[in-house]
Amino acid sequence: MHTTAAEQPERSPSEQEIIVARQPIYNNGMGVFGYELLFRSPGDDPKGLRPTEATAQVLASTILEFGLNQFVNDRKAVINVTRAFIEVIAEIQLPPDQIVLDLPDNLAINEELIARLEELRSMGYSLSIGGLSNLKDQRLLPIADIFRVDVQRITASQLDALTKFLRRHKNLALQALKVETMEEYRSYCDQGFDYLQGYFLSRPRVYVSRDLSTNKLAILQLLSVAHNPDTPIQELERQIMHDVSLSYKLIRLINAPFFGVPQKIDSIQRAIVLLGRDEIRKWVSLLALSGMSDEPPAIMEIAVLRAKMCELLAEKAGLPKDRYFTVGMFSALDMLMRQPIKNILSRLPLNETVKAAILERRGTLGDALSCALAMENAQWSGIGFMDLGPRELSEVYRQAIQWTEGMIGQF
């Protein structure tokens, strides 16, 4: 059982604690262009909080308290805005060159608004527009930077005509919304879309069981050895050292400033002794899975963020944090291995509690994973763990993002 953020006591606007979630926007090379920042405070509409003049300062203080880079690193931050928010955003200390203002589709256009948007654009803000209204009244097309298209609400012939028309405006990049599958991602890239957003990476997919590649079989074997509690330390050391590349990466990682080890570690044996079996298991799993070069790096980032989010939730709630990292990371094994998750887990000597958490979201481990997935997808009703409040959940999410960014940079 856990309390969701929506069940927390209501506060006045000036006292609101806001949960910040993010959704990645990818470019057509599978790199991350930026993140759409989504906000919600307890008692708000389940769809989330849209910034208004009354809440602008609250949202700004939330971002500024933690720092914008804590959520998006050096990438773009896309923020949904209203007419009222447009009027006050210049007063908020946000870096204009990192902000994309996502204007609502039904925004009433007049000369005053156009002048204001031109002013914001001259300050360095980028503008994103979309919707039928902006095709009927085209006055925003010359000053916008991105045009959003909901690809699930348009036919193939309409989409073809629309992209041809929009391409006449050389200032506009095209963004596809609600891209659901990798096949759709590739198709819209081929049609000329610059940015793509949706659940095409993280949404559960149906995989057909097939033979694993030699590389993935070797990784699965290593994971099996590392996560088997009966594996002797000497055998674990031998398995790691058998993979020269993995051994090198592990020693380099552990000695990196990010890791913070006070003394130099120059052997796998010494690493196991100093860090302990659980920590070595974590790092070996991370490095092994990151070595699957045929998968997009973004999938590994999803796996690492889930893992750290689960671990930090346990830590913040005062629970023993062992196994939480494993649950989060291994929940993405189907995406990394392109195999049904149940098949993969059956080949690993994992505790039944861990398997039940991943497959059925059972127990406290399953609750943590459910919360991490809800944050990943901005599913507000599912965001909650134990008795943690909105501020604690946002802090956990922020820390997990920062840790993941630092870790991915080491691979």
C-alpha positions as CSV (number, residue, x, y, z in Angstrom):
1,M,0.0,0.0,0.0
2,H,1.2,3.5,-0.7
3,T,-0.2,7.0,-0.7
4,T,-0.2,8.7,-4.1
5,A,0.8,12.4,-4.4
6,A,-2.8,13.2,-5.3
7,E,-4.0,12.2,-1.8
8,Q,-1.7,14.7,0.0
9,P,-3.5,17.6,1.8
10,E,-4.4,20.6,-0.3
11,R,-2.4,23.8,0.0
12,S,-2.8,27.4,-1.2
13,P,-1.2,28.3,-4.5
14,S,1.7,29.9,-2.7
15,E,2.4,26.8,-0.6
16,Q,1.9,24.2,-3.3
17,E,4.5,21.5,-3.6
18,I,4.8,20.6,-7.3
19,I,5.8,17.3,-8.8
20,V,7.9,17.7,-11.9
21,A,8.1,15.0,-14.5
22,R,9.7,15.0,-17.9
23,Q,9.1,13.3,-21.2
24,P,12.0,13.0,-23.7
25,I,11.7,14.5,-27.2
26,Y,14.1,12.7,-29.6
27,N,15.7,13.9,-32.8
28,N,15.7,11.8,-36.0
29,G,19.0,10.2,-34.9
30,M,17.6,8.8,-31.7
31,G,19.4,11.4,-29.6
32,V,17.5,13.5,-27.0
33,F,16.7,17.0,-28.3
34,G,15.1,18.0,-25.0
35,Y,12.5,17.2,-22.4
36,E,8.9,18.4,-22.0
37,L,8.6,19.4,-18.4
38,L,5.2,18.5,-16.8
39,F,3.9,19.8,-13.5
40,R,1.3,18.7,-11.1
41,S,0.4,19.7,-7.6
42,P,-1.9,17.8,-5.2
43,G,-5.5,18.3,-6.0
44,D,-4.9,19.4,-9.6
45,D,-6.6,18.0,-12.6
46,P,-5.2,14.5,-13.3
47,K,-3.9,15.8,-16.7
48,G,-1.5,18.0,-14.9
49,L,-1.0,21.7,-14.2
50,R,-0.9,24.2,-17.0
51,P,1.0,27.3,-16.0
52,T,-1.1,30.4,-15.5
53,E,-0.1,33.8,-14.1
54,A,-1.1,32.6,-10.6
55,T,1.1,29.6,-10.7
56,A,4.0,30.9,-12.8
57,Q,6.1,31.9,-9.7
58,V,5.4,28.6,-8.0
59,L,6.6,26.7,-11.1
60,A,9.6,29.0,-11.5
61,S,10.6,28.6,-7.9
62,T,10.3,24.8,-8.2
63,I,12.7,24.8,-11.2
64,L,15.0,27.4,-9.8
65,E,15.2,25.7,-6.4
66,F,16.7,22.6,-8.0
67,G,18.2,24.2,-11.1
68,L,16.9,23.7,-14.6
69,N,19.9,21.6,-15.5
70,Q,19.0,19.2,-12.8
71,F,16.0,18.1,-14.9
72,V,17.3,18.6,-18.5
73,N,21.1,18.8,-18.2
74,D,22.2,20.9,-21.2
75,R,19.3,20.0,-23.4
76,K,16.1,22.0,-24.2
77,A,13.3,22.4,-21.7
78,V,9.9,22.5,-23.3
79,I,7.2,24.1,-21.1
80,N,3.5,24.3,-21.8
81,V,2.3,27.8,-21.4
82,T,-0.9,29.9,-21.5
83,R,-1.5,33.5,-22.5
84,A,-1.1,34.7,-18.9
85,F,2.2,32.8,-18.5
86,I,3.5,34.4,-21.6
87,E,3.1,37.8,-20.0
88,V,5.2,37.0,-16.9
89,I,7.8,34.6,-18.2
90,A,10.4,37.3,-18.9
91,E,10.3,38.2,-15.2
92,I,11.4,34.7,-14.3
93,Q,15.1,33.9,-14.2
94,L,15.1,31.1,-16.7
95,P,17.8,30.8,-19.5
96,P,15.9,31.8,-22.7
97,D,18.2,29.9,-25.1
98,Q,17.3,26.7,-23.3
99,I,13.6,27.2,-23.1
100,V,11.0,26.2,-25.7
101,L,7.6,27.7,-25.1
102,D,4.9,25.2,-26.1
103,L,1.9,27.4,-27.1
104,P,-1.6,26.0,-26.8
105,D,-3.3,25.0,-30.1
106,N,-6.3,27.3,-29.4
107,L,-4.4,30.4,-28.5
108,A,-6.4,33.5,-29.6
109,I,-4.1,35.4,-32.0
110,N,-4.0,39.2,-32.1
111,E,-1.4,41.8,-32.9
112,E,-0.5,42.3,-29.2
113,L,0.2,38.6,-28.8
114,I,2.4,38.5,-32.0
115,A,4.4,41.5,-30.8
116,R,4.9,39.8,-27.4
117,L,6.0,36.5,-29.0
118,E,8.4,38.3,-31.3
119,E,9.9,40.1,-28.3
120,L,10.4,36.7,-26.4
121,R,11.9,35.2,-29.5
122,S,14.4,38.1,-29.8
123,M,15.4,37.4,-26.2
124,G,16.3,33.8,-27.2
125,Y,13.2,31.8,-26.4
126,S,12.0,29.2,-29.0
127,L,8.4,28.9,-29.9
128,S,6.4,25.7,-30.6
129,I,3.0,25.8,-32.1
130,G,0.5,23.3,-33.5
131,G,-3.1,22.6,-34.3
132,L,-5.6,23.4,-37.0
133,S,-6.1,27.0,-35.8
134,N,-2.5,27.9,-36.7
135,L,-3.1,26.5,-40.2
136,K,-6.2,28.7,-40.7
137,D,-4.7,31.8,-39.1
138,Q,-1.1,31.5,-40.2
139,R,0.3,34.6,-38.6
140,L,2.4,32.6,-36.1
141,L,4.1,30.4,-38.7
142,P,6.8,32.9,-39.6
143,I,7.9,33.5,-36.0
144,A,7.6,29.9,-34.7
145,D,10.5,27.4,-34.5
146,I,8.6,24.1,-34.2
147,F,5.3,22.9,-35.5
148,R,3.7,20.0,-33.6
149,V,1.7,17.4,-35.4
150,D,-0.5,14.8,-33.5
151,V,0.2,11.9,-35.9
152,Q,-2.6,9.8,-34.4
153,R,-5.3,12.2,-35.4
154,I,-4.4,12.6,-39.1
155,T,-4.6,10.3,-42.1
156,A,-1.6,9.4,-44.2
157,S,-2.7,11.6,-47.2
158,Q,-3.4,14.5,-44.9
159,L,0.0,14.1,-43.2
160,D,1.7,14.1,-46.6
161,A,0.0,17.3,-47.7
162,L,0.6,19.0,-44.3
163,T,4.4,18.2,-44.2
164,K,4.8,19.5,-47.8
165,F,3.0,22.7,-46.9
166,L,5.0,23.2,-43.6
167,R,8.3,22.6,-45.4
168,R,7.8,25.8,-47.3
169,H,8.5,27.6,-44.0
170,K,12.2,27.1,-43.7
171,N,12.2,28.4,-40.1
172,L,10.0,25.5,-38.9
173,A,11.2,22.2,-37.6
174,L,8.5,19.5,-37.5
175,Q,7.7,17.5,-34.4
176,A,5.6,14.3,-34.4
177,L,3.5,13.7,-31.3
178,K,2.2,10.4,-29.9
179,V,4.7,8.2,-31.8
180,E,3.8,4.7,-30.4
181,T,6.2,2.2,-32.0
182,M,9.7,2.0,-33.4
183,E,8.2,1.3,-36.8
184,E,6.3,4.6,-36.6
185,Y,9.4,6.4,-35.4
186,R,11.4,5.3,-38.5
187,S,8.5,6.1,-40.8
188,Y,8.0,9.6,-39.5
189,C,11.8,10.2,-39.7
190,D,11.7,9.1,-43.4
191,Q,8.8,11.6,-43.9
192,G,11.0,14.5,-42.7
193,F,10.1,15.0,-39.1
194,D,12.9,16.5,-37.1
195,Y,11.7,15.7,-33.6
196,L,9.6,12.8,-32.3
197,Q,7.8,12.3,-29.0
198,G,5.9,9.4,-27.6
199,Y,6.2,6.0,-25.9
200,F,7.9,4.2,-28.8
201,L,10.8,3.2,-26.6
202,S,9.3,2.6,-23.2
203,R,5.9,1.3,-24.0
204,P,5.6,-2.4,-23.4
205,R,5.9,-4.3,-26.6
206,V,5.0,-7.9,-27.7
207,Y,8.3,-9.7,-28.5
208,V,8.5,-13.0,-30.4
209,S,10.8,-15.4,-28.6
210,R,13.9,-16.0,-30.8
211,D,17.5,-17.0,-30.4
212,L,19.7,-14.5,-28.7
213,S,22.8,-13.2,-30.4
214,T,26.2,-14.4,-29.2
215,N,26.8,-11.1,-27.5
216,K,23.5,-11.1,-25.6
217,L,23.9,-14.7,-24.6
218,A,27.3,-13.9,-23.1
219,I,25.7,-10.9,-21.2
220,L,22.9,-13.1,-19.9
221,Q,25.4,-15.7,-18.7
222,L,27.4,-13.0,-16.9
223,L,24.2,-11.6,-15.3
224,S,23.3,-15.1,-14.2
225,V,26.6,-15.6,-12.5
226,A,26.6,-12.2,-10.9
227,H,23.1,-12.5,-9.5
228,N,23.4,-16.1,-8.3
229,P,23.9,-15.9,-4.5
230,D,25.6,-19.2,-4.5
231,T,28.4,-18.0,-6.9
232,P,31.7,-18.1,-5.1
233,I,33.6,-14.8,-5.1
234,Q,36.5,-16.4,-7.0
235,E,34.1,-17.5,-9.8
236,L,32.6,-14.0,-10.0
237,E,36.1,-12.6,-10.3
238,R,37.0,-15.1,-12.9
239,Q,33.9,-14.3,-15.0
240,I,34.6,-10.6,-14.9
241,M,38.3,-11.0,-15.8
242,H,37.4,-13.3,-18.6
243,D,35.9,-10.3,-20.4
244,V,38.9,-8.0,-20.9
245,S,36.8,-5.1,-22.1
246,L,34.4,-5.4,-19.1
247,S,37.3,-5.6,-16.6
248,Y,38.9,-2.5,-18.1
249,K,35.6,-0.5,-18.0
250,L,34.8,-1.6,-14.4
251,I,38.2,-0.5,-13.1
252,R,38.1,2.7,-15.0
253,L,34.5,3.4,-13.7
254,I,35.3,2.7,-10.1
255,N,38.3,5.0,-10.1
256,A,36.4,7.8,-11.9
257,P,35.7,11.0,-9.8
258,F,32.0,10.3,-10.2
259,F,32.3,7.2,-8.2
260,G,34.0,8.9,-5.3
261,V,36.2,5.9,-4.1
262,P,38.8,7.4,-1.7
263,Q,41.7,5.1,-2.8
264,K,42.8,3.8,-6.1
265,I,41.5,0.3,-7.1
266,D,43.8,-1.6,-9.5
267,S,42.3,-5.1,-9.6
268,I,38.9,-6.8,-9.8
269,Q,39.7,-8.8,-6.6
270,R,40.3,-5.5,-4.7
271,A,37.2,-4.0,-6.1
272,I,35.1,-6.9,-4.9
273,V,36.7,-6.8,-1.4
274,L,36.3,-3.0,-1.0
275,L,32.9,-2.5,-2.5
276,G,31.2,-5.7,-1.6
277,R,29.3,-8.2,-3.7
278,D,26.0,-6.2,-4.0
279,E,27.8,-3.1,-5.4
280,I,29.9,-5.1,-7.8
281,R,26.8,-6.9,-9.0
282,K,25.2,-3.5,-9.7
283,W,28.1,-2.1,-11.7
284,V,28.8,-5.3,-13.6
285,S,25.2,-5.4,-14.7
286,L,25.2,-1.8,-15.8
287,L,28.4,-2.1,-17.8
288,A,27.4,-5.4,-19.4
289,L,24.0,-4.2,-20.5
290,S,25.5,-0.9,-21.8
291,G,27.7,-2.9,-24.1
292,M,24.8,-4.0,-26.3
293,S,25.8,-1.7,-29.1
294,D,22.9,-2.7,-31.4
295,E,20.3,-1.0,-29.1
296,P,19.7,2.8,-28.9
297,P,21.6,4.4,-26.0
298,A,18.3,6.0,-25.0
299,I,17.0,2.6,-23.9
300,M,19.9,2.1,-21.5
301,E,19.2,5.6,-20.1
302,I,15.6,4.5,-19.4
303,A,16.8,1.4,-17.6
304,V,19.4,3.2,-15.5
305,L,16.9,5.9,-14.5
306,R,14.3,3.4,-13.4
307,A,17.0,1.5,-11.4
308,K,18.2,4.6,-9.5
309,M,14.7,5.9,-9.0
310,C,13.7,2.6,-7.3
311,E,16.8,2.5,-5.2
312,L,16.4,6.2,-4.0
313,L,12.7,5.6,-3.2
314,A,13.6,2.8,-0.9
315,E,16.4,4.9,0.7
316,K,14.1,7.9,1.2
317,A,11.4,5.7,2.8
318,G,14.0,4.1,5.1
319,L,13.9,0.7,3.6
320,P,16.8,-1.7,2.9
321,K,17.7,-0.6,-0.7
322,D,19.2,-3.9,-1.9
323,R,17.3,-5.4,-4.8
324,Y,15.5,-2.2,-5.7
325,F,18.1,-1.2,-8.2
326,T,18.0,-4.6,-9.8
327,V,14.2,-4.5,-10.1
328,G,14.3,-1.1,-11.8
329,M,17.1,-2.0,-14.2
330,F,15.8,-5.5,-15.1
331,S,12.3,-4.2,-15.8
332,A,13.8,-2.9,-19.1
333,L,15.5,-6.2,-20.1
334,D,12.8,-6.9,-22.7
335,M,13.7,-3.7,-24.5
336,L,17.4,-4.3,-24.2
337,M,17.2,-8.0,-25.2
338,R,14.2,-7.8,-27.5
339,Q,12.8,-10.8,-25.8
340,P,9.7,-11.4,-23.7
341,I,10.5,-10.3,-20.2
342,K,9.2,-13.5,-18.6
343,N,11.5,-15.6,-20.8
344,I,14.6,-13.5,-19.8
345,L,13.8,-13.6,-16.1
346,S,13.3,-17.4,-16.2
347,R,17.0,-17.7,-17.2
348,L,18.3,-15.6,-14.3
349,P,18.7,-16.9,-10.7
350,L,16.6,-14.0,-9.2
351,N,14.7,-14.1,-6.0
352,E,11.0,-14.8,-6.6
353,T,10.1,-11.6,-4.9
354,V,12.2,-9.7,-7.5
355,K,10.5,-11.5,-10.4
356,A,7.0,-10.9,-8.9
357,A,7.8,-7.2,-8.6
358,I,8.9,-6.9,-12.2
359,L,6.2,-9.1,-13.8
360,E,3.2,-8.4,-11.5
361,R,4.2,-5.2,-9.6
362,R,3.8,-7.1,-6.4
363,G,5.1,-6.1,-2.9
364,T,7.0,-3.0,-1.9
365,L,9.5,-3.6,-4.7
366,G,6.7,-3.6,-7.2
367,D,5.3,-0.4,-5.7
368,A,8.6,1.3,-6.2
369,L,8.8,0.2,-9.8
370,S,5.2,1.3,-10.4
371,C,6.1,4.7,-9.0
372,A,9.2,5.0,-11.2
373,L,7.2,4.0,-14.3
374,A,4.5,6.5,-13.4
375,M,7.1,9.3,-13.2
376,E,8.6,8.1,-16.5
377,N,5.2,8.4,-18.2
378,A,3.8,11.3,-16.2
379,Q,0.9,9.2,-15.1
380,W,0.0,11.3,-12.1
381,S,-2.5,9.0,-10.4
382,G,0.2,6.3,-10.0
383,I,3.0,8.6,-8.6
384,G,3.4,7.7,-5.0
385,F,5.5,5.4,-2.7
386,M,4.9,4.7,1.0
387,D,4.2,8.0,2.8
388,L,6.6,10.2,0.7
389,G,5.1,13.6,-0.2
390,P,5.4,15.5,-3.5
391,R,8.6,17.4,-2.5
392,E,10.3,14.1,-1.5
393,L,9.2,12.4,-4.7
394,S,10.4,15.3,-6.8
395,E,13.7,15.3,-5.0
396,V,14.1,11.6,-5.6
397,Y,13.3,12.0,-9.3
398,R,15.8,14.9,-9.6
399,Q,18.6,13.0,-7.9
400,A,17.9,9.9,-10.1
401,I,18.1,12.1,-13.2
402,Q,21.4,13.6,-12.1
403,W,22.9,10.3,-11.2
404,T,21.8,8.8,-14.5
405,E,23.3,11.6,-16.5
406,G,26.6,11.2,-14.7
407,M,26.6,7.5,-15.0
408,I,25.7,7.4,-18.7
409,G,28.5,9.8,-19.3
410,Q,30.9,7.2,-17.9
411,F,29.9,4.5,-20.4
